[in-house]
C-alpha cells in the first residue's frame, strides 16, 4: 500500500499538471460566463385556419382544416431553418445578429412541430430582457409572414398564428459543464506535455 509520504511526493510531482488543468478550467468558465447565452427560451406558436373554399359538397371541413393547419405548421417550422428568418427577427429589433455564417444563422432558432396546430420555437439569450424582446420579435415576424401569404392567397383560405407566453429558464449548467470540460482537457494536455518532457529529458 502506498504510504502517505509517497503520495505527497507523487502529488508534488504532478503539481504543475494540476495547476495547468485548473487554469484551463478557470479560463473556460470565464469565457462561458462572458460569451455564452445564459437563458433558454421556449415559445409556442398556435396555427389555425380560418376561411373556407366555397363548395357545396365540402362536408369534411373540420378534417381539412386540421390537415391544412398541419401542413402550414410544417411551413412555419421550415421558416426557422433559413438565415432569412433570423435576419428578419433581428431586423425587427433594430440590432445585428453579430458576425455569423449562414449555417450559424440557420441554427440560431430551432423550431419543431409538436402537433398539427402547434409549433415550438427554442432559442437562447444573454439576459431576461433580451429573451422577452426576441420572443416578441419571433411572434411578430411569423404573424407578418403569415399575413403576407394570406393576402396573396387566391383560394380564400387563410391562416392565423398566435404566439404564446414565452417560457424563460436560466441556464446555470453550462458554466459548470464547461468548467469540468476545461479541467479534463487541461489534465489531458498537461499530462501529455509532462510525459513528453520526461521522455525527451531521458
N, C-alpha and C positions, 0 to 999 in steps of 0.2 A: 504493500500500500504506500502511495506517495506521501511523504512527510510534508508537514506544513512549510518547512523551510524550503523544500524543493519546489513546492507550489509557488511560493513567493518569488523564487529565482526565475521560474518559467514565466510568471506574470510580469516580472520586471523586463524579461527578455522580449516579450511581445507588447510592451507598454506603448511603443511607438505606433504599432498597428491599431491598437485600441483607440489611441488619441486621434489618429487619422480617420478612423471609422466614425467617431463621434463628431469630428469636424465636418465630414461629408453629410452626416445626418442633420446637423445644425443648418448647414447651407441649404439643404433640400427643404427643410422646414420653413426657413425664412423666405425662400423663393416661392414656395407654395402659398404662404400667408400673403405675400405681396401681389402675386400674379394670378393665382387661381380663383375662379369664381367660387364664392362661399355659400351661395344659396341655390337650391334646386327648386324648380317651379313646375307645377303641373296645371295645365289649363284645358278645360273641357269645352269642346265646340259641338253644339247640338245642331244637326242638319235636318231640316224638314222641307216638305214640298207644299206649295200652295198653287192653286190654279189647275185646271184640268183641260184635257182636249175635248172638244165638242164632238161627241159621238153617241148616238142613241143606244148602241149595244155595249156601251162601256160599263159593264156590270161589276167589274172587279177593281174598282178604282182604289180601294184601300190596299189591295195586294200590290198593284202597280205603283202606288205612292211609296210604299216601303221599299220596293225594288229600285225605284228611281232615286230615293234618298240614299240607298246603299251604294249605288253606282256614283252618285255625286260625292259621297263620303270618300270614295277612292280618289276622286279628283282633288278634293281638298287636301287629303293626305299627301298626294303627289306634288302639290304646290310647294310643300316644305322641303322637297328633295332637290329644289332648284336654287341656284345662287340668287336669282332674280327676286325670290320671295324674301330672303334675308336682307337684301339691299333695300327692298320696298319698306320693310319693317323699320329698319334703322333710319331710312329717309323720313319716315313719319315722325320720328323722334328728333329729327334735325341733327343727328350725330353720325359719325362714320363708324362702321363696324370694326375698324382697325385694319392693320396690314394682314389680310388673309388671302389665301389662294382660293380658287374656285371650289376645290374639294372641301376646304375648311368652312367656306360659306354654306355649302350644302349640308354640312354636319352641325351647323350652329343650332338648328331647331330640329327636333325629332318628333315626327307625327305618326300616329298609329290609329287605325280604325278599330274601335273597341266593339261596336255593334253597328247595325245598318244605319243608324242615325246619330252616332256619337264618335267623335274623333278627339283623341287626347294629344296635346302638344306639350312636350317637355323641353326645358332649356335651363340654363344657369345664369346667374347674375352675381355681381360683386357685392351688392347690398340690397336691402329690402325695398328701398325706394326704386332702384333700377329694375328690380323684379316686377314691381307693380306697373311701372311705365311700359316695360316690354310686353307684359301680358295684355295691357290695353291696346298697344300698338299692333300686336298679333291679331287680336279680335277685330279691330277696326280695319286692318288690311284685308282680312278674309271677307269681311262684310262688303267692302268696296269691290273686291274682285268678283264676288257673287252677284252683286247688283249689276255690275258691268255685263256679266253673262246673261242675266235676266233681261236686260234692255235689248240685247242682240238676239234673244230667242224669238223664233217665228212660230213656235208650236203652242204658245200660250201656257207653257209650263215654267214655273219659276221656283226658285229655292230660297229658303230663309236660313241663315246661320246666326246663332246666338252664342256668345261667349259666356261661360260661367264665371264663378268667383275663383280666382287662381289660388292654388294651394302652395304656400311658400314654406320651405323647410330649410333650416340652416344646416349646411353640410360640415359637420365637425370631424368627420372621419378622415377626410382627405389629407389633412396635415399630419395626423398620426400615421397614416399609411405611408406617406412619403418619408416621414422620419425613419420608420422601420426599413423601408426600401433603401434609403440613403445609407443607413447604418450597415446593412448587409452588403451593399455594393462596396462600401468603404472597407469592410472586413476582407472581402474577396480581393480587391485591388491591393490593399495593404499587405496581405499575406503573399500575394504574387510578387510584389516588389521586395518584400523581406526575403523570400526564398531565392529570388534571383540574385540579390546581393550576397546571400550566403554561398550560393553556387559559384558565382564568379570570383568571390574573395578566396575560395579554396583553390 
